[in-house]
């Protein structure tokens, strides 16, 4: 079982600095004190040598006042690294220390010598102890304190350099190259929470900036394609109109029937231009001017029936069966009636263009407590899988040719999609086996909310 890697401890810069200052202030004095305390060692003989020195003193109790014995005893005790103070019953005392009263003598170190066979007769008393320890000088501990101070300052500087100076330098360099460098910045790790927060914010800013630049580049490419597509769609009817007008002005129409045909073609080109310009204006008004739908009670069932009746002549001309299926109860919602009529009309128009003669188009609607939905289903050839992701993209048409004989301006579905987004709803499309396509629109019944144009896709 894999365990997650432990995250490094991060503290604020203030806490790290307080800790560093405490280390600098406390560690050198502690080193001086510890070394000086350790140097205060006790020098002296082993236990056996100390016992032998005491026996030597006790054996010579009768001569403690003898100067010659005292001289020999001084050399002996010095060689054995012991100090002694001997008090005979009579005569002068013997002591190896100038001030024996300052010696640290334990009760166990003291002894009393009595006469042989006469415990009540005290021949003398005294003590024998190891040499008193000497404390070392201050030079060593002070040198150790200076070394500890230097080591602490160096460690603090190394820590600040690694976790403060180096990350800040990297952040500074990265900040100057954010618009031109990679989106994923590689900044050194740090244990300082403030610097880590700055690095994280810079990383987020860099990612957001590069994402915005990518979106801008994508929008610029879409804008370029949009303008090119508009120019192409405008040029086709204009060229047709100009050709027939030139034919009329040059007298190529030599009969009333031919003149009527020329004029009829001119009217069709003008109608195509009017439709394209109207669609462009509607799309621009929705997409770029942010038109918001009004809020009024709308019966979706009535809208479907009205739209079907308006398109019935075209359906009859192609011998297409156009049916409307609605529930018994009214599908009422708060929406913009004019814009929803435009949506349904565009979907029916799209279905009529792609449904062959003697085909069938079905309009249905349904209503729940949360949303109202409607579908437009045709028996056409369906939608190519490669075209589905782009189905609602402005001016996109799946067929290779942009001939007006096979399609419209390429904005009808994009406009329908954008209108439903503005209502807070959705417009989706799918294929219906074995033949045909189905468009499904959904609108929340709770009200209207502004939609986003992101993810726009069309047929």
C-alpha positions in Angstrom: 0.0 0.0 0.0 1.4 3.3 -1.1 1.5 6.1 1.4 1.4 9.8 0.5 4.7 11.6 0.7 5.0 13.8 3.8 4.5 17.4 3.0 7.3 19.7 4.2 6.6 21.8 7.3 5.9 25.4 6.3 6.0 28.3 8.8 5.7 32.0 8.4 8.9 33.9 7.8 8.4 35.7 11.2 8.5 32.4 13.0 11.6 31.1 11.1 13.4 34.4 11.9 12.4 34.2 15.6 13.7 30.6 15.7 17.0 31.6 14.0 17.5 34.6 16.4 16.8 32.3 19.4 19.4 29.8 18.1 22.0 32.5 17.5 21.3 34.0 21.0 21.1 30.7 23.0 23.4 28.1 21.4 26.8 29.9 21.8 26.3 30.6 25.6 25.1 27.1 26.0 28.2 25.7 24.3 30.4 27.9 26.5 28.7 26.7 29.7 28.6 23.1 28.7 32.3 23.0 27.8 33.3 24.8 30.9 31.2 22.4 33.0 32.7 19.4 31.4 36.2 20.7 31.9 35.7 20.8 35.7 36.8 17.2 36.2 38.2 15.7 39.4 41.7 14.3 39.1 42.8 11.7 41.6 43.9 8.1 42.1 41.9 4.9 41.7 40.0 3.5 44.7 42.8 1.0 45.5 45.5 3.8 45.4 43.3 6.0 47.6 42.9 3.1 50.1 46.6 2.5 50.1 47.3 6.2 50.8 44.9 6.1 53.8 46.6 2.9 55.1 49.9 4.7 54.7 48.7 7.6 56.8 47.1 5.4 59.5 50.3 3.2 59.8 52.4 6.3 60.4 50.1 7.8 63.1 52.9 7.8 65.6 55.1 9.9 63.4 52.6 12.5 62.1 54.4 15.1 64.1 57.9 14.1 62.8 59.2 16.6 60.3 61.1 13.9 58.4 58.0 11.7 58.1 56.0 14.7 57.0 58.5 15.5 54.3 58.3 11.9 53.0 54.5 11.9 53.3 54.2 15.1 51.2 56.1 13.4 48.4 54.1 10.2 48.7 50.7 11.9 48.7 51.7 14.2 45.8 52.7 11.1 43.8 49.5 9.4 44.6 47.4 12.5 43.8 45.8 12.8 47.1 45.4 15.5 49.8 45.4 14.8 53.5 45.0 16.5 56.9 46.2 14.6 59.9 45.7 15.6 63.5 47.9 13.7 66.0 46.9 13.5 69.6 49.9 15.7 70.4 52.3 17.7 68.3 51.9 19.7 65.1 49.2 19.0 62.5 50.0 17.8 59.0 48.2 19.1 56.0 49.0 19.1 52.2 46.7 22.0 51.5 47.4 25.6 52.5 43.8 25.9 53.5 42.5 22.5 54.5 39.2 24.0 55.6 38.3 24.7 52.0 38.5 21.1 51.0 35.3 19.2 50.3 35.5 16.3 52.7 32.7 13.7 52.9 32.0 12.1 56.3 33.1 8.7 54.8 36.5 10.2 54.0 37.2 11.0 57.7 38.9 8.4 60.0 40.0 8.1 63.7 43.0 6.1 64.8 42.8 4.4 68.2 45.4 2.6 70.2 45.9 -1.1 69.8 43.7 -2.9 72.3 42.5 0.4 73.6 39.6 1.8 71.5 39.1 4.6 73.9 42.6 6.0 73.3 42.6 8.2 70.2 46.0 8.5 68.6 44.9 10.8 65.9 42.2 11.7 63.3 42.1 13.1 59.9 41.1 12.5 56.2 42.6 11.6 52.9 40.9 12.6 49.7 41.7 12.8 46.0 43.2 16.1 44.7 40.5 18.7 44.3 39.6 19.2 40.6 40.7 22.2 38.8 38.5 24.1 36.4 39.9 24.6 33.0 40.4 28.2 31.8 37.9 30.1 29.7 39.9 30.2 26.5 38.6 26.8 25.3 34.9 27.3 26.1 35.0 30.9 24.6 36.6 29.5 21.4 33.9 26.8 21.3 31.2 29.5 21.8 32.6 31.6 18.9 32.7 28.5 16.7 29.1 27.7 17.7 28.1 31.2 16.9 29.8 31.2 13.5 28.2 27.8 12.7 24.7 29.0 13.8 25.0 32.1 11.7 26.2 30.1 8.7 23.4 27.6 9.1 20.9 30.5 9.3 22.3 32.1 6.3 22.3 28.9 4.3 18.6 28.3 5.3 17.6 31.8 4.3 19.6 31.5 1.1 17.9 28.3 0.1 14.3 29.0 1.3 14.1 32.8 1.0 16.7 34.3 -1.4 16.8 31.6 -4.0 13.0 31.2 -4.3 12.5 35.0 -4.4 15.1 35.2 -7.1 13.4 32.5 -9.1 10.1 34.1 -8.6 11.5 37.4 -9.8 13.0 35.8 -12.9 9.8 33.9 -13.6 7.7 37.0 -13.2 9.7 38.7 -16.0 9.2 35.8 -18.3 5.6 34.8 -17.6 4.1 36.1 -20.8 6.9 34.5 -22.9 7.8 31.3 -21.0 6.1 28.0 -20.3 2.8 28.0 -18.4 4.2 25.4 -15.9 6.8 27.3 -13.9 9.4 25.3 -12.1 10.1 27.2 -8.9 12.3 25.8 -6.1 10.6 24.4 -3.0 10.6 26.6 0.2 9.5 26.1 3.8 8.5 29.8 4.1 4.7 29.9 3.9 4.6 33.5 2.5 7.1 32.7 -0.3 5.3 29.5 -1.1 2.0 31.5 -1.3 3.7 34.0 -3.7 5.1 31.1 -5.8 1.7 29.4 -6.0 0.0 32.7 -6.9 2.5 33.3 -9.7 2.1 29.8 -10.9 -1.7 30.3 -11.0 -1.3 33.6 -12.7 1.0 32.1 -15.3 -1.4 29.3 -16.0 -4.4 31.6 -16.2 -2.5 34.1 -18.5 -1.4 31.4 -20.9 -4.9 29.9 -20.9 -6.2 33.4 -21.7 -3.6 33.8 -24.4 -4.6 30.4 -25.9 -8.2 31.4 -25.8 -7.5 34.7 -27.4 -5.5 33.0 -30.1 -8.3 30.5 -30.6 -10.9 33.3 -30.7 -8.7 35.2 -33.2 -8.5 32.1 -35.4 -12.3 31.7 -35.1 -12.8 35.4 -35.9 -10.6 35.0 -39.0 -12.5 32.0 -40.2 -15.8 33.8 -39.4 -14.9 36.8 -41.4 -13.6 34.6 -44.3 -16.8 32.6 -44.3 -19.0 35.8 -44.3 -17.0 37.2 -47.2 -17.5 33.9 -49.1 -21.2 33.8 -48.4 -21.7 37.4 -49.3 -19.7 37.1 -52.5 -21.8 34.2 -54.0 -25.2 36.0 -54.2 -23.5 39.3 -55.1 -21.7 37.7 -58.0 -25.0 36.1 -59.1 -26.9 39.4 -58.8 -24.2 41.3 -60.6 -24.1 38.7 -63.4 -27.8 38.9 -64.1 -27.9 42.7 -63.8 -25.0 42.9 -66.3 -26.9 40.6 -68.6 -30.0 42.8 -68.3 -28.0 46.0 -68.9 -26.2 44.5 -71.9 -29.5 43.3 -73.5 -28.8 39.6 -73.2 -32.4 39.0 -72.2 -34.0 39.3 -75.6 -37.5 38.1 -74.7 -40.0 38.9 -71.9 -39.7 35.4 -70.6 -35.9 35.6 -70.4 -36.1 39.0 -68.7 -38.6 37.7 -66.2 -36.2 34.8 -65.4 -33.3 37.2 -65.0 -35.3 39.3 -62.6 -36.5 36.3 -60.7 -32.9 35.2 -60.2 -32.0 38.7 -59.1 -34.8 38.6 -56.5 -33.5 35.2 -55.2 -30.0 36.6 -54.8 -31.4 39.7 -53.0 -33.4 37.4 -50.7 -30.4 35.3 -50.0 -28.4 38.5 -49.1 -31.2 39.7 -46.9 -31.4 36.4 -45.1 -27.7 36.3 -44.6 -27.4 39.8 -43.3 -30.4 39.3 -41.0 -28.9 36.1 -39.6 -25.5 37.9 -39.1 -27.2 40.8 -37.3 -29.2 38.4 -35.1 -26.1 36.3 -34.2 -24.0 39.4 -33.5 -26.8 40.9 -31.4 -27.0 37.7 -29.3 -23.3 36.9 -29.2 -21.5 40.2 -28.9 -24.1 42.7 -27.7 -25.3 40.4 -25.0 -29.0 40.5 -25.7 -31.0 39.0 -22.9 -34.4 37.4 -23.4 -37.5 38.9 -21.8 -39.5 37.0 -19.3 -43.1 36.4 -20.1 -45.4 33.3 -19.9 -45.1 31.3 -23.1 -47.1 28.1 -24.1 -44.5 25.9 -25.8 -47.2 23.7 -27.3 -48.8 26.7 -29.0 -45.4 27.8 -30.4 -44.7 24.4 -31.9 -48.1 24.3 -33.6 -47.8 27.9 -34.9 -44.3 27.2 -36.3 -45.4 24.0 -38.0 -48.3 25.9 -39.6 -46.0 28.6 -40.9 -43.7 26.0 -42.5 -46.5 23.7 -43.8 -46.4 25.1 -47.4 -42.7 24.2 -47.8 -43.4 20.8 -46.3 -46.3 20.3 -48.7 -44.1 21.3 -51.7 -41.6 18.5 -50.8 -44.5 16.1 -49.8 -43.0 16.0 -46.3 -45.3 15.0 -43.4 -45.1 17.6 -40.6 -46.7 16.5 -37.3 -46.9 18.1 -33.9 -47.4 16.0 -30.7 -48.1 17.9 -27.5 -49.4 16.9 -24.0 -52.9 17.7 -23.0 -51.7 20.2 -20.4 -50.1 23.4 -21.6 -46.3 23.5 -21.5 -46.0 27.0 -20.0 -42.6 28.6 -19.0 -41.1 32.0 -18.6 -39.3 32.9 -21.8 -39.0 35.2 -24.8 -41.7 34.2 -27.2 -40.1 35.9 -30.2 -36.7 34.3 -29.6 -38.2 30.8 -29.0 -40.2 31.2 -32.2 -36.9 31.9 -34.0 -35.3 28.8 -32.4 -38.1 26.4 -33.5 -38.3 28.0 -36.9 -34.6 27.6 -37.5 -34.8 23.9 -36.4 -37.7 23.2 -38.7 -36.0 25.0 -41.6 -32.9 22.9 -41.1 -35.0 19.7 -41.0 -36.8 20.7 -44.2 -33.6 21.3 -46.0 -32.2 17.9 -45.1 -35.3 15.7 -45.3 -35.9 14.1 -48.7 -39.3 14.1 -50.4 -42.0 12.1 -48.8 -40.0 12.2 -45.6 -41.4 13.0 -42.1 -40.7 15.7 -39.5 -42.0 15.3 -35.9 -42.3 18.1 -33.3 -42.9 17.1 -29.7 -42.8 18.9 -26.3 -42.9 17.8 -22.7 -43.0 19.6 -19.4 -41.7 18.8 -15.9 -41.5 20.7 -12.6 -37.9 21.8 -13.5 -37.8 22.2 -17.2 -39.7 22.3 -20.5 -38.2 20.3 -23.5 -39.0 20.0 -27.2 -37.7 17.9 -30.0 -37.5 18.2 -33.8 -36.9 14.9 -35.5 -36.5 14.3 -39.2 -35.9 11.3 -41.5 -33.0 12.9 -43.4 -29.5 11.3 -43.9 -28.5 12.2 -40.3 -25.4 14.0 -39.1 -21.9 12.8 -40.0 -20.0 11.9 -36.7 -17.2 14.3 -37.7 -19.7 17.1 -37.9 -21.4 16.6 -34.5 -18.7 18.5 -32.5 -19.1 21.5 -34.8 -22.8 21.4 -35.3 -23.5 24.7 -33.6 -20.4 26.5 -34.8 -21.2 29.7 -36.7 -21.0 29.3 -40.5 -20.1 25.6 -40.3 -21.6 23.2 -42.8 -20.6 19.6 -43.1 -20.8 19.3 -46.8 -17.6 20.1 -48.8 -19.4 22.6 -51.0 -20.9 25.8 -49.7 -23.5 25.9 -52.4 -26.8 27.6 -51.4 -28.6 24.7 -53.1 -27.7 22.5 -50.2 -27.8 24.8 -47.2 -28.4 28.2 -45.7 -26.0 30.8 -44.4 -24.7 28.5 -41.7 -26.0 30.6 -38.8 -29.4 29.2 -38.1 -28.4 26.4 -35.7 -25.8 28.7 -34.1 -28.5 31.3 -33.4 -30.8 28.7 -32.0 -28.1 27.4 -29.7 -27.2 30.8 -28.5 -30.8 31.7 -27.8 -31.3 28.7 -25.6 -28.1 29.4 -23.8 -29.4 32.9 -23.0 -32.4 31.2 -21.5 -30.2 29.1 -19.3 -31.0 26.0 -21.4 -29.3 23.7 -23.9 -29.6 22.5 -27.4 -28.3 19.1 -28.4 -28.3 16.9 -31.5 -28.0 13.2 -32.1 -28.7 10.7 -34.9 -31.8 8.4 -34.9 -31.3 4.9 -36.3 -31.8 3.9 -39.1 -32.1 7.4 -40.6 -32.6 10.9 -39.3 -31.5 13.4 -36.7 -33.1 14.7 -33.6 -32.6 18.2 -32.0 -33.6 18.5 -28.4 -34.0 21.9 -26.6 -34.3 22.2 -22.9 -35.2 25.3 -20.9 -35.5 25.6 -17.1 -39.0 26.6 -16.0 -37.6 28.6 -12.9 -36.7 31.6 -14.9 -34.2 33.0 -17.4 -30.4 33.2 -16.8 -27.7 34.5 -19.1 -25.9 31.7 -20.9 -22.4 31.5 -22.1 -21.4 31.0 -25.7 -18.5 28.7 -24.8 -18.7 25.3 -26.3 -20.8 26.4 -29.3 -21.0 23.7 -31.9 -23.8 22.9 -35.7 -25.0 21.2 -38.9 
